[in-house]
Structures are given as C-alpha cells and as structure tokens.
Amino acid sequence: MNALRQWVKDCSLPALLAGCIATLISFAGPLVIVFQAAQGLPHALLESWVWSIAVGSGVLGIVLSLRYKVPVVIAWSAPGSALLITLLPTVDYAAAVGAYLAASLVICLVGITGTFDKIVSRLPAGISAAMLAGILFGFTAKMFVVLPAQPVLVGAMFIAFFVGRRAFPRYAVVGVLIVGALVSVAGGKLTGQVPSLQFTSPVWTTPRFDWQAIVNISLPLVVVALTGQWVPGMAVMRNAGYTKPTAGPVIAWSSAASAVLAPFGCHGLNLAAITAAICTGHEAHEDPAKRYIAGVSGGLLYIALGVIATTVLSLFAMLPRELIAALAGLALFPTIASALAASMADAGERDAALVTFIVSASGMSLFGLGAAFWGLLFGLGAHALLRWKWSRQAGMSLLRK
C-alpha cells in the first residue's frame, strides 16, 4: 500500500506521456519490421509473436522500473527483427524458436556471469557495427524498390521523415506513419474494414534445436543484442546520470524472460535506446528520481496493446504494402547511420569492417550458413591478418623456406 501511495505521489503528466509516446513509437516503427519478418507465417503465429514481445516488454519495464526507481525501457530488437526477414523463410519455424531460445540462454549466461563488458571489449566494435549495417542495408534499400509503384506515397513519407528528423527527431517515425496514413486515405489506398476489438491468444510452438538455425540465427542475434542494443541502451542510461542498475542483472532478467516467451514467438527483449531517451530526459520530469514513472506507464501501454495484438495487426493490414516497406526502412535509417559511422571510425579497422559489411549485405549462403555468420567470420579473419604481429625472426625463417 505504501508503494502504491508513493507511485501515485510521484506520478506526473509529462512522465506518463513520455512512457506512452515511447511505446507508440515502438509500435509505429520496430513493430512494422516484425510484420515484414513474419511474411509467410500463419497469422496466428504473428499475433502470438507480437503478444509475446509486447507483453514481455511491458511486464519487464514495469518490474525493473519499480525495482530500481529508474526508467527502464525494454523493447524487442529492431535489427534482430530485420535479420529475421531473410532468415525466417529459410528455416522451419520450430527450429527458429529453438534458435531464439538458444540465443536468450547465451545472453542470460552473459548477464549472470557479469562478462558483458569483457565480451563487448574483445569483439572489435567496427566489425560488429559493420555486420549490423550490412544486415540492415539490403532491407532498407527495398524501400526504394517499391517507390516506382507508389511514388507519391513513398516520396511524401521520405520528405516527412527528414523534415521530422530536423524539427522533432524523436517523433519522426510517428510523423511518417501519420503522413503515410493520410496520403493513403486521400488516395483511397486503404483496404478492408476497420476491425473490431479482439483479444489475442498466444500460440505455443515446441522448440526444435537445429545446428544450422542456431549458427545462422542465434549467433547474429547474440552479437546484435549485445553490441547493437545493450551497449547503446546502457549508454543512454549512463548519459542520463543513472549509475544503477548495472548491466548484468538487467541483461539476466530480460534474457530469462525472452527464453520463457521464446515458444510463443519472442525473438529477444533488451534495453531500448532511442525510445529510452524519451523517458530518461528532462522532458519526462525535472527530477531524475521520478522519471521511473515513464517506464511504468510505457510498460502498461505495451501490455494493453499486446493483449489486443490481433486488432493492432488488422489495422496495419489495412495499409498499403508500400507504406509498410517505406515505414520499416525509414525507421532503420538512424540505426544504419550509427552503425556505418561506428564501423568506419577506426582507420585501422576499416578494411576488416568493409569486408564484414559487404559479405553481410550480400545475402550469400554457404554450407547452409547465412551472410551474417560469414560476414562476421570473414571480418574477424581480415582483422586477425591485419593485426597479426610478425616477429623479425619468424619472418626471416619463413623467407628461408
């Protein structure tokens, strides 16, 4: 009762709104990528997928925010979702679920053992960033493939995005969705009828462990989660002045929840970065000690939208496919820009990073293993060759031979 009284006392309209806006941005952008990744899956599995990541994000956000009195914003991995667009069609869904579970257990082990900082420091930042950029590049480029079919719609969204990036960068994706929806309505592009309110029933899929699926899906998901989600997510928290919680417990709890929800379609939950900045900044509350309310309100809205995921997806299904492709591509622009900048930041790593980027973006497959795996392998190989220190004695010995 005292905790509830304290929560009510700390409540403020800016904090409540900040949490809700952060959640709506997640649904406007990253959810569309999940929608794209699930093409070909039965609709019931897609609904269960959205239910699991939304409810999981909401429950974790509420529990961790209340536990640490810090705005902990949990979300699903947008780059991880984009990775699945090319990989899901190549594997059986039960094997993909097994790969989700394996990835979550590995990340949970990282959190429990407290080896997060050690692993991230040993993996060359440029190579992991280049792999992420390569994975996302081909996906985002598809936005321009659909442009000839709907030039007015895609062009208007493109302009709206960059106007939004200049005027209100945090809410640019929401602005793009609004502009796209208005252009679609004006052009009579919406299909179907407005759906009625429907509650979602999660669907259980028994995991099947396949080594190729684990290498193709689990390894990239782990790398992307640790370097592309947890590193910037923790950076947002630290830049806002929050020294607690440490990375280990949050990683452990989030990945454990991901493992529990994997059979329902959850591909991984982690700290948010872009949307977290909305909840950790001064806009949420002048007092940093009261911004945790934003994490709670965002979590509540996550749960509410997850429970009616069937209705939410039906609303998205009314939109033109070109709108979905453009929205998903534009939502990833900031992530790709940051990844490319990080991959080229170190002059000594650029060659290896470029190899990683090219291979990851190529879409190649060899021995049943996908481009993300080979991009990482080739990049690390190039890195090792470039950084290999030859001793003079070893060099002379090799020449004599």
Residue pairs with C-beta under 8 A, 6 or more apart in sequence:
3 66
7 66
7 293
7 296
10 289
10 290
10 292
10 293
11 293
12 285
12 290
12 293
14 283
14 284
14 285
15 279
15 284
15 285
15 290
15 291
15 293
15 294
15 297
16 293
16 294
16 297
17 297
18 278
18 279
18 281
18 283
18 284
18 291
18 294
18 297
18 298
19 71
19 73
19 279
19 284
19 293
19 294
19 295
19 296
19 297
19 298
19 299
19 300
19 301
20 297
20 298
20 301
21 171
21 174
21 278
22 73
22 272
22 275
22 276
22 278
22 279
22 294
22 298
23 275
23 298
23 301
23 302
23 305
24 174
24 301
25 170
25 171
25 173
25 174
25 274
25 275
25 278
26 57
26 75
26 76
26 272
26 275
26 302
27 305
27 312
28 173
28 174
28 176
28 177
28 327
28 331
29 78
29 173
29 177
29 327
29 328
29 331
30 75
30 76
30 78
30 81
30 331
31 50
31 312
31 316
32 316
32 324
32 327
32 328
32 331
33 78
33 81
33 82
33 85
33 139
33 328
33 331
33 332
34 46
34 49
34 50
34 53
34 76
34 81
35 46
35 313
35 316
35 324
35 328
36 81
36 85
36 139
36 324
36 325
36 328
37 81
37 82
37 84
37 85
37 88
38 45
38 46
38 49
38 88
39 85
39 89
40 88
40 89
41 49
41 88
41 93
43 313
44 201
44 203
45 93
45 203
45 205
45 265
46 265
46 313
47 200
47 201
47 203
47 309
47 310
47 313
48 200
48 201
48 202
48 203
48 264
48 265
49 264
49 265
49 266
49 267
50 200
50 265
50 306
50 309
50 312
50 313
51 200
51 202
51 264
51 265
51 306
51 307
51 309
52 202
52 261
52 264
52 265
52 266
52 306
53 76
53 261
53 265
53 266
53 267
53 269
53 306
54 302
54 303
54 305
54 306
54 309
55 261
55 302
55 303
55 306
55 307
56 74
56 257
56 258
56 261
56 266
56 269
57 74
57 75
57 76
57 269
57 299
57 302
57 306
58 74
58 298
58 299
58 300
58 301
58 302
58 303
58 304
58 306
59 257
59 299
59 303
60 72
60 74
60 253
60 254
60 257
60 269
60 299
61 72
61 73
61 74
61 295
61 296
61 298
61 299
61 302
62 295
62 296
62 299
62 300
62 303
63 253
64 70
64 72
64 74
64 245
64 250
64 253
64 295
65 71
65 72
65 292
65 293
65 294
65 295
65 296
65 299
66 292
66 296
67 245
68 244
68 245
68 292
69 289
69 292
70 237
70 242
70 244
70 245
70 291
70 292
70 295
71 276
71 279
71 280
71 284
71 291
71 292
71 293
71 294
71 295
72 245
72 250
72 271
72 292
72 295
73 271
73 272
73 275
73 276
73 279
73 280
73 294
73 295
73 298
74 254
74 269
74 270
74 271
74 272
74 299
75 269
75 270
75 271
75 272
75 275
76 266
76 267
76 268
76 269
76 270
77 221
77 224
77 225
77 228
77 229
77 267
77 268
77 269
77 270
78 331
78 332
78 335
79 132
79 135
79 136
79 224
79 228
79 229
79 332
79 335
80 220
80 221
80 224
80 225
80 229
80 267
80 268
81 267
82 135
82 136
82 139
82 328
82 332
83 135
83 217
83 220
83 221
83 224
83 372
84 96
84 217
84 267
85 139
86 138
86 139
86 363
86 370
86 371
87 96
87 216
87 217
87 370
87 372
88 96
90 216
90 365
90 370
91 99
91 210
91 212
91 213
91 216
91 217
92 208
92 210
92 213
93 205
94 205
94 206
94 207
94 208
95 208
95 209
95 210
95 213
96 213
96 217
97 205
97 206
97 207
97 208
97 262
97 263
97 265
98 207
98 208
98 209
98 210
98 213
98 214
99 210
99 213
99 214
99 216
99 217
99 218
99 221
100 207
100 217
100 218
100 221
100 258
100 262
100 266
100 267
100 268
101 207
101 259
101 262
101 263
102 209
102 214
102 218
103 217
103 218
103 219
103 221
103 222
103 225
103 267
103 268
104 255
104 256
104 258
104 259
104 262
104 268
105 255
105 259
106 218
106 222
107 222
107 225
107 226
107 251
107 254
107 255
107 258
107 268
108 251
108 252
108 255
108 256
108 258
108 259
110 116
110 119
110 226
110 251
110 255
111 247
111 248
111 249
111 250
111 251
111 252
111 253
111 254
111 255
112 248
112 252
113 248
114 248
116 226
116 230
116 247
116 248
116 251
117 247
119 226
120 226
120 227
120 230
120 231
123 223
123 226
123 227
124 349
124 352
124 353
124 379
124 380
124 383
125 227
125 342
125 345
125 346
125 349
126 342
126 343
126 344
126 345
126 346
126 349
126 350
126 352
126 353
127 343
127 349
127 352
127 353
127 356
127 376
127 379
127 380
127 383
128 223
128 227
128 228
128 376
129 227
129 228
129 338
129 339
129 340
129 342
129 343
129 353
130 339
130 340
130 343
130 353
130 354
130 356
130 357
130 360
130 375
130 379
131 220
131 223
131 224
131 356
131 357
131 360
131 372
131 375
131 376
131 379
132 224
132 227
132 228
132 335
132 339
133 336
133 339
133 340
133 343
133 357
133 360
133 361
134 356
134 357
134 358
134 359
134 360
134 361
134 362
134 371
134 372
134 375
135 220
135 224
135 360
135 361
135 371
135 372
135 375
136 332
136 335
136 336
136 339
137 336
137 357
137 360
137 361
138 361
138 363
139 328
139 329
139 332
140 329
140 332
140 333
140 336
141 329
142 325
142 329
143 154
143 325
143 326
143 328
143 329
143 330
144 154
145 325
146 154
146 321
146 322
146 325
146 326
147 154
147 155
147 322
147 326
149 322
150 189
150 320
150 322
150 323
152 183
152 187
153 180
153 183
153 184
153 187
153 189
153 320
153 322
153 323
153 326
154 322
154 326
156 179
156 180
156 183
157 176
157 179
157 180
157 183
157 323
157 326
157 327
157 330
158 326
158 330
160 172
160 175
160 176
160 179
160 180
161 172
161 173
161 175
161 176
161 330
161 333
163 175
164 171
164 172
164 173
164 175
164 176
165 172
168 175
170 274
170 277
170 278
173 327
173 330
173 331
176 326
176 327
176 330
176 331
177 327
180 319
180 323
180 326
180 327
181 319
181 323
183 189
184 190
184 319
184 320
184 323
189 319
189 320
189 323
190 318
190 319
190 320
191 317
191 318
191 320
192 314
192 317
192 318
194 315
194 318
195 310
195 311
195 314
195 315
196 311
197 308
197 311
198 308
198 310
198 311
198 314
199 307
199 308
199 310
200 306
200 307
200 308
200 309
200 310
202 264
202 265
203 264
203 265
204 263
204 264
205 263
205 264
205 265
206 263
207 262
207 263
212 368
212 369
215 369
215 373
216 368
216 369
216 370
216 372
216 373
219 372
219 373
219 376
220 370
220 372
220 373
220 376
221 267
221 268
223 376
225 268
225 270
228 335
228 339
229 270
229 271
229 273
230 247
230 251
230 270
230 271
232 273
232 338
233 270
233 271
233 272
233 273
233 276
234 247
234 271
235 273
236 271
236 273
236 276
236 277
236 280
237 271
237 276
237 280
239 280
240 277
240 280
240 281
240 288
241 288
242 280
242 288
250 271
251 270
254 269
254 270
254 271
255 268
255 269
257 269
258 266
258 267
258 268
258 269
261 269
274 334
275 298
278 284
278 294
279 291
279 294
279 295
279 298
280 291
280 294
284 291
284 293
284 294
285 291
285 293
285 294
305 312
316 324
340 357
343 349
343 350
343 353
343 354
343 356
343 357
344 350
344 353
346 353
348 386
348 387
349 383
351 382
351 386
352 379
352 380
352 382
352 383
352 386
353 379
355 375
355 378
355 379
355 382
356 375
356 376
356 378
356 379
356 382
357 375
358 375
359 371
359 374
359 375
359 378
359 379
360 371
360 372
360 374
360 375
360 376
361 371
361 375
362 371
362 375
363 371
364 370
364 371
364 374
365 371
366 374
